[in-house]
Amino acid sequence: MCGIVGYTGKRAAMPVLVSGLKKLEYRGYDSAGVAVASQEGILIRKQSGKVAGLDQLIHDDPIRATLSGSHSGIAHTRWATHGPPTTDNAHPHLGPNGRIALVHNGIIENHNALRDRFKADGHTFHSETDSEVLAHLIESHYQGDLLQAVTQALREVEGTYGLTCMSADELGVLVVARRGSPIVIGLGDDETIVASDASAIITYTRQAIYLDDHDIARIEGSHVDIRSLDSSSVTRTPAEIDWSPGAAEKGGYEHYMLKEIFDQPEAIRNTIRGRIDTGRGTAILSGLNLTPRELVDIQRLLIVGCGTSMNAGLIGEYAVEDFAGIPAEVEQAAEFRYRNPIVGSRDMVLAISQSGETADTLAAVREAVDKGSLVAALVNVVGSTIARETGRGIYLHAGPEISVASTKAFTSQVSVLLMIALKIARAHRLSREEGIQIAQEIEKLPELVEAVLASNDQLAEVAAHYAGYNNAFYIGRGYMFPVALEGALKLKEISYIHAEGYHSAELKHGPIALLEEGMPVIALLNEGPGQDKSLSNVAECKARSAPVLGVVTQGDDEARQACDHVIEIPSCPHYSAVVPAAVALQLFAYHVARIRGCAIDQPRNLAKSVTVE
């Protein structure tokens, strides 16, 4: 949450900063601001609203030439935590004498005590943010050395931070620090770009350093000096960003979400490429760094995640128990962290996070490590904190996901979870012949998605019938229950329709009381175990005048006739049908939101990467 950009080097800083903010706006879009260094001091421009408004403000500024002439600066796009999204609360923030400016992502938990201390000393604050307190704290320690001032200040701080700051007295110098919120340093030719993630860097360089917690770096031009909070020198090996700048563009689509939905066949191909052995009926997952002998020792898989990642994990739970016959459980990552979970040395904890930076999931990883469990990660972003701290796991290779609502990361996560289930199963009880069949079905996933995408126009027509409702139920059984949860999540995220996902059998245990003519039900009715029961549930809905949209298998006339409208997906096993069904519901949600005129890529109150609790 919140996007940070910093630049120091040979070129004008302002275009780099504003371009970076536009790339990071999915991390927060309540307000935006920039600060650049000049001979006159630190010049700040900021306002509430999106980056486009800030860009126009800078364009119309009477001293635009001065602003554009600086070669170092910092910038921020905000997701509000402390204080509403106003211009005063927008970053960057200044110290009391205006000589220090900073941008900050995270939460300073002891900001009230620090604020009271500074107010007692006569300081005046211009915002309600915890971040302005940090600017005052750093300036209170400043004696001509910005690195030393930041180091001393952070020793007093409780909470999380990813920050970049500058001093009017050290032109061209940036100091960045990290604890709990990501910071990436892009290494260019006589220049350095700092950002919250690689999407703001990739236009300029593919060489990046990912800071670890408690790292502090002084940057001047292309020189980067990394230290720890105890001031000892630290070495971080640069990594190469593995995707191109074009991967983070819309590519002619109206919205990033639509592009990413249509990216899914190729994203899934990239995810499974080289990881399926159809001859032996198994998966090749070298990143897990586990031999078959070690795999057979795993007696339970415990999956942790949040939101869409947790929904993917629920599908993984079904697959692991179905294929391998060992217990699998899914825990909301924050609950895992705080409830003192029971895990042992023969359990494997699998953490799922698209960004690899989700605060609750990272905390769950650390808890599992402390409990002595085997821990692995399933992430999309190479070099992310969760990937580094687990040391084993699987990268999705789905490419950057810019829209706040996750699409291709979800289907890539499910693809990997099916492969993990297959891998564990072959080390337990699954025969080679059964493994070959599952492996072949996993390889067909991109084709199944392409078949759904081909019906985009028909899906848009179906969506038009449901865009006027303000509530919706999603129901499913077995593997389709998590798909119902994910479908409801997508609809509420981007269309602001109150949507809830339920197991079909739960309808009669309370939710059915809400059914009436104005409460549509989206029912997962694919061929598979329990379909007859789900059809009975649909009949119960229809008896209460609820309109029913069914996701059905092509050619299933019985299911079609049970519904008012249908979305068809190709015939396939129930464990792989989750992917085309999910894609169909993504398109449905997208078109409903489009018809309703919603901000699809940047829905209200949300941000892409949840790096605070």
ABEGO torsion letter per residue (X at the ends): XEBBBBBBEABBAAAAAAAAAAAAAAAEAABBBBBBBBAAEBBBBBBBEBAAAAAAAAAABAAAAAAAABABBBBBBBBBABEBBBAAABOBBBBAAGABBBBBBEBBAAAAAAAAAAAAAGBBBABABAAAAAAAAAAAABAGBAAAAAAAAAAABBEBBBBBBBBAABBGBBBBBBBGBBBBBBBBBGBBBBBABAAAAAAABABBBBBBBGBBBBBBEABBBBBBAAGBBBBBBBBBBABBAAAABAGGBABAAAAAAAAAAAAAAAAABGABBAAAGBBBBAAAGBBAAAAAABABBBBBBBEAAAAAAAAAAAAAAAAAGBBBBBBBAAAAAAAGBBBBAABBBBBBBAAGABAAAAAAAAAAAAAGBBBBBBBABBGBAAAAAAGBEBBAGAEBBABABBAAAAAAAAAAAAAAAAAAAAABABBAAAAAAAAAAAAAAAAAAAAAAAAAAAAAAAAAAAAABABBBBBBBEAAAAAAAAAAAAAAAAAGBBBBBBBAAAAAAGAAAABBAABBBBBBABBEBGAAAAAAAAAAAAAAGBBBBBBBBBGBAAAAAABABBBBBBBBBAAAAAAAAAAAAAAAAAAAAAAAGBBAABBBGBBABBABX
